[in-house]
Amino acid sequence: MSDSGSATPPSDPPHEPELSDLLDELEELEETVDDPDERQQVRETIRVARRVQPTPFGRVIRGFDRHDASEALVGSVLIGVPMLAEGGTLEIGAFLALHPVSFVATVLATIGLVVGVLYVAEIQQVEIYRPFFGVIPRRLVGVLGISFVTAVALMTGWGRIEWSDPWLALCQTTVAFAPMSLAAALGDILPGS
């Protein structure tokens, strides 16, 4: 039994336009427009289109509010709890207490890695919005501050450090703070968060 109708081959689904396609077309349009007022209108449309958030990845993230702070807190706690249970955290902290250069390097590396996650790796487009003193990003301060306060609170509350030796306690807290801050940065900017 043969089918008398001819079978049509399956066709590819039509190309779904993406935001990048729209931006490309608007940029082409901007080059062809002669009137300065119309050109300005096209530029404004491009700016608005760049703020559209079509998918979780590729969002534009600006500002740092309570929602962002809670995401950073959750991220830092998720990594902080295993760090507190790990005895190596205290051993490394004791090493840092005896080697101040290593302590400073750890702090600088942590800040550098968080800057990398937030602003360089382009996991999301994170804009610097109203920086402190015109230079220091609020999101960076928020993520680092929340991570550090969380590390101090957890390490102290769970009896992992003794503040009778503040330098040792600070060094041991810094060891927990380093991975907690990376987790806080990721928790803050990852899609679905």
Secondary structure as a PSIPRED ss2 file (coil, helix, strand):
# PSIPRED VFORMAT (PSIPRED V4.0)

   1 M C   1.000  0.000  0.000
   2 S C   1.000  0.000  0.000
   3 D C   1.000  0.000  0.000
   4 S C   1.000  0.000  0.000
   5 G C   1.000  0.000  0.000
   6 S C   1.000  0.000  0.000
   7 A C   1.000  0.000  0.000
   8 T C   1.000  0.000  0.000
   9 P C   1.000  0.000  0.000
  10 P C   1.000  0.000  0.000
  11 S C   1.000  0.000  0.000
  12 D C   1.000  0.000  0.000
  13 P C   1.000  0.000  0.000
  14 P C   1.000  0.000  0.000
  15 H C   1.000  0.000  0.000
  16 E C   1.000  0.000  0.000
  17 P C   1.000  0.000  0.000
  18 E C   1.000  0.000  0.000
  19 L H   0.000  1.000  0.000
  20 S H   0.000  1.000  0.000
  21 D H   0.000  1.000  0.000
  22 L H   0.000  1.000  0.000
  23 L H   0.000  1.000  0.000
  24 D H   0.000  1.000  0.000
  25 E H   0.000  1.000  0.000
  26 L H   0.000  1.000  0.000
  27 E H   0.000  1.000  0.000
  28 E H   0.000  1.000  0.000
  29 L H   0.000  1.000  0.000
  30 E H   0.000  1.000  0.000
  31 E H   0.000  1.000  0.000
  32 T H   0.000  1.000  0.000
  33 V C   1.000  0.000  0.000
  34 D C   1.000  0.000  0.000
  35 D C   1.000  0.000  0.000
  36 P H   0.000  1.000  0.000
  37 D H   0.000  1.000  0.000
  38 E H   0.000  1.000  0.000
  39 R H   0.000  1.000  0.000
  40 Q H   0.000  1.000  0.000
  41 Q H   0.000  1.000  0.000
  42 V H   0.000  1.000  0.000
  43 R H   0.000  1.000  0.000
  44 E H   0.000  1.000  0.000
  45 T H   0.000  1.000  0.000
  46 I H   0.000  1.000  0.000
  47 R H   0.000  1.000  0.000
  48 V H   0.000  1.000  0.000
  49 A H   0.000  1.000  0.000
  50 R H   0.000  1.000  0.000
  51 R C   1.000  0.000  0.000
  52 V C   1.000  0.000  0.000
  53 Q C   1.000  0.000  0.000
  54 P C   1.000  0.000  0.000
  55 T C   1.000  0.000  0.000
  56 P C   1.000  0.000  0.000
  57 F C   1.000  0.000  0.000
  58 G C   1.000  0.000  0.000
  59 R C   1.000  0.000  0.000
  60 V E   0.000  0.000  1.000
  61 I E   0.000  0.000  1.000
  62 R C   1.000  0.000  0.000
  63 G C   1.000  0.000  0.000
  64 F C   1.000  0.000  0.000
  65 D C   1.000  0.000  0.000
  66 R H   0.000  1.000  0.000
  67 H H   0.000  1.000  0.000
  68 D H   0.000  1.000  0.000
  69 A H   0.000  1.000  0.000
  70 S H   0.000  1.000  0.000
  71 E H   0.000  1.000  0.000
  72 A H   0.000  1.000  0.000
  73 L H   0.000  1.000  0.000
  74 V H   0.000  1.000  0.000
  75 G H   0.000  1.000  0.000
  76 S H   0.000  1.000  0.000
  77 V H   0.000  1.000  0.000
  78 L H   0.000  1.000  0.000
  79 I H   0.000  1.000  0.000
  80 G H   0.000  1.000  0.000
  81 V H   0.000  1.000  0.000
  82 P H   0.000  1.000  0.000
  83 M H   0.000  1.000  0.000
  84 L H   0.000  1.000  0.000
  85 A H   0.000  1.000  0.000
  86 E C   1.000  0.000  0.000
  87 G H   0.000  1.000  0.000
  88 G H   0.000  1.000  0.000
  89 T H   0.000  1.000  0.000
  90 L H   0.000  1.000  0.000
  91 E H   0.000  1.000  0.000
  92 I H   0.000  1.000  0.000
  93 G H   0.000  1.000  0.000
  94 A H   0.000  1.000  0.000
  95 F H   0.000  1.000  0.000
  96 L H   0.000  1.000  0.000
  97 A H   0.000  1.000  0.000
  98 L H   0.000  1.000  0.000
  99 H C   1.000  0.000  0.000
 100 P H   0.000  1.000  0.000
 101 V H   0.000  1.000  0.000
 102 S H   0.000  1.000  0.000
 103 F H   0.000  1.000  0.000
 104 V H   0.000  1.000  0.000
 105 A H   0.000  1.000  0.000
 106 T H   0.000  1.000  0.000
 107 V H   0.000  1.000  0.000
 108 L H   0.000  1.000  0.000
 109 A H   0.000  1.000  0.000
 110 T H   0.000  1.000  0.000
 111 I H   0.000  1.000  0.000
 112 G H   0.000  1.000  0.000
 113 L H   0.000  1.000  0.000
 114 V H   0.000  1.000  0.000
 115 V H   0.000  1.000  0.000
 116 G H   0.000  1.000  0.000
 117 V H   0.000  1.000  0.000
 118 L H   0.000  1.000  0.000
 119 Y H   0.000  1.000  0.000
 120 V H   0.000  1.000  0.000
 121 A C   1.000  0.000  0.000
 122 E C   1.000  0.000  0.000
 123 I C   1.000  0.000  0.000
 124 Q C   1.000  0.000  0.000
 125 Q E   0.000  0.000  1.000
 126 V E   0.000  0.000  1.000
 127 E C   1.000  0.000  0.000
 128 I C   1.000  0.000  0.000
 129 Y C   1.000  0.000  0.000
 130 R C   1.000  0.000  0.000
 131 P C   1.000  0.000  0.000
 132 F E   0.000  0.000  1.000
 133 F C   1.000  0.000  0.000
 134 G C   1.000  0.000  0.000
 135 V C   1.000  0.000  0.000
 136 I E   0.000  0.000  1.000
 137 P C   1.000  0.000  0.000
 138 R H   0.000  1.000  0.000
 139 R H   0.000  1.000  0.000
 140 L H   0.000  1.000  0.000
 141 V H   0.000  1.000  0.000
 142 G H   0.000  1.000  0.000
 143 V H   0.000  1.000  0.000
 144 L H   0.000  1.000  0.000
 145 G H   0.000  1.000  0.000
 146 I H   0.000  1.000  0.000
 147 S H   0.000  1.000  0.000
 148 F H   0.000  1.000  0.000
 149 V H   0.000  1.000  0.000
 150 T H   0.000  1.000  0.000
 151 A H   0.000  1.000  0.000
 152 V H   0.000  1.000  0.000
 153 A H   0.000  1.000  0.000
 154 L H   0.000  1.000  0.000
 155 M H   0.000  1.000  0.000
 156 T H   0.000  1.000  0.000
 157 G H   0.000  1.000  0.000
 158 W C   1.000  0.000  0.000
 159 G C   1.000  0.000  0.000
 160 R C   1.000  0.000  0.000
 161 I C   1.000  0.000  0.000
 162 E C   1.000  0.000  0.000
 163 W C   1.000  0.000  0.000
 164 S C   1.000  0.000  0.000
 165 D C   1.000  0.000  0.000
 166 P H   0.000  1.000  0.000
 167 W H   0.000  1.000  0.000
 168 L H   0.000  1.000  0.000
 169 A H   0.000  1.000  0.000
 170 L H   0.000  1.000  0.000
 171 C H   0.000  1.000  0.000
 172 Q H   0.000  1.000  0.000
 173 T H   0.000  1.000  0.000
 174 T H   0.000  1.000  0.000
 175 V H   0.000  1.000  0.000
 176 A H   0.000  1.000  0.000
 177 F H   0.000  1.000  0.000
 178 A H   0.000  1.000  0.000
 179 P H   0.000  1.000  0.000
 180 M H   0.000  1.000  0.000
 181 S H   0.000  1.000  0.000
 182 L H   0.000  1.000  0.000
 183 A H   0.000  1.000  0.000
 184 A H   0.000  1.000  0.000
 185 A H   0.000  1.000  0.000
 186 L H   0.000  1.000  0.000
 187 G H   0.000  1.000  0.000
 188 D H   0.000  1.000  0.000
 189 I H   0.000  1.000  0.000
 190 L C   1.000  0.000  0.000
 191 P C   1.000  0.000  0.000
 192 G C   1.000  0.000  0.000
 193 S C   1.000  0.000  0.000
